[in-house]
Amino acid sequence: DTSLAEVNSFSPSMPVSPSSMINQYKFEDEPELRDLFITVDDPESHITAIETFITYRVVTKTSRGEFDSSEYEVRRRYQDFLWLKSKLEEAHPTLIIPPLPEKFIMKGMVERFSDEFIETRRKALHKFLNRIADHPTLTFNEDFKIFLTAQAWELSSHKKQGPGLLSRMGQTVRAVASSVRGGVKNRPEMFTEMNNYVETFSQKINVLDKIAHRIYKEEREYFNEMKEYGPVHTLWSASEEDIADSLKGVASCIDKCCKATEKRMAGLSENLLPILHEYVLYSEILMGVLKRRDQIQGELDSKVDALANKKAEKDLFSEEIGKLEDKVECANNALKADWDRWKQNMQCDMRSAFTNVAENNLHYYEECLATWESFLASQTVDLHVEEDSEDRP
């Protein structure tokens, strides 16, 4: 089933009001006990002769025994987050590593180093670290611990201890060679289904992402046009004494609706757009994870084929095949467990995001409707008063 979230039918005994229906989807589960809390805040600009960059404060509080202290405070720049992500992918090639926000943003959306861009990135980096902290395996990664605790010079020194250029080139060559050999012959059916799911999911989430951005763009255009109508009615009232109060009332209603629209736009930009785009990035990560699993499988298949053609070296190949079989089994088990966990988180995030949008829309329309109904009621009362005064002798 490639649907983004399962929708259960409502029983006849359930309330039918929109608010009541939405509330059926809320989760009341208590949060799990945690022993690692991370906060990303306090962005700070740095200007040098070579570059301009932003650092963020990363505060960690923990009760774990493997940490020397219960609280740490370090500053990290975006490149440090990229390093951490690459180290996690290197150490856990078949686990689903959370996505980072892109280094560059789309032209015309938000200017780099603007307050809006920096805050959006800060939230994304905060979510990235906390997703790792909540992961049952990634949270105990040694590089993750170093990222959270090491001072800048210590982290810089640790980065230099990474694999050399030749080692990285060798990994790249093996990956390319594996992909050139063609599809995996003995891929289990489960992972073929995963591939199909990810392809469909990627198409759907990209469409949702585009639609959400288009809705937000149209909402902003509507908001900008509506902002002009209030002042127009206020100016108009100055030249129409008989209906001046009514025109001012209309201007007031428009102003209230403008504020409600602005609030709804904020809800879209804070709750829906980031979630959808995060899962667009997740879809790319999932494709990469499945390819890495296939590369491990492909390496095993090639050794099995080689064994069939080289009986003289049977013992040596049998030992290598045994190791590769263990490696494939570990990769499969890791990905299967992470896949189920990712799907559950994804469905929860999507349900929460769209529930928030639906609730915001309900509040928006209720607020606008109440504003105009109140205005119309006041106009009706004024009209009756005028008619009564005209009927008197």
Secondary structure as GFF3:
##gff-version 3
##sequence-region A 1 393
A	DSSP	alpha_helix	18	23	.	.	.	ID=ss1
A	DSSP	beta_strand	36	47	.	.	.	ID=ss2
A	DSSP	beta_strand	52	62	.	.	.	ID=ss3
A	DSSP	beta_strand	71	77	.	.	.	ID=ss4
A	DSSP	alpha_helix	78	91	.	.	.	ID=ss5
A	DSSP	alpha_helix	115	134	.	.	.	ID=ss6
A	DSSP	three_ten_helix	138	140	.	.	.	ID=ss7
A	DSSP	alpha_helix	142	149	.	.	.	ID=ss8
A	DSSP	alpha_helix	152	159	.	.	.	ID=ss9
A	DSSP	alpha_helix	165	180	.	.	.	ID=ss10
A	DSSP	alpha_helix	189	237	.	.	.	ID=ss11
A	DSSP	alpha_helix	244	267	.	.	.	ID=ss12
A	DSSP	pi_helix	268	272	.	.	.	ID=ss13
A	DSSP	alpha_helix	273	309	.	.	.	ID=ss14
A	DSSP	three_ten_helix	311	313	.	.	.	ID=ss15
A	DSSP	alpha_helix	314	391	.	.	.	ID=ss16
###
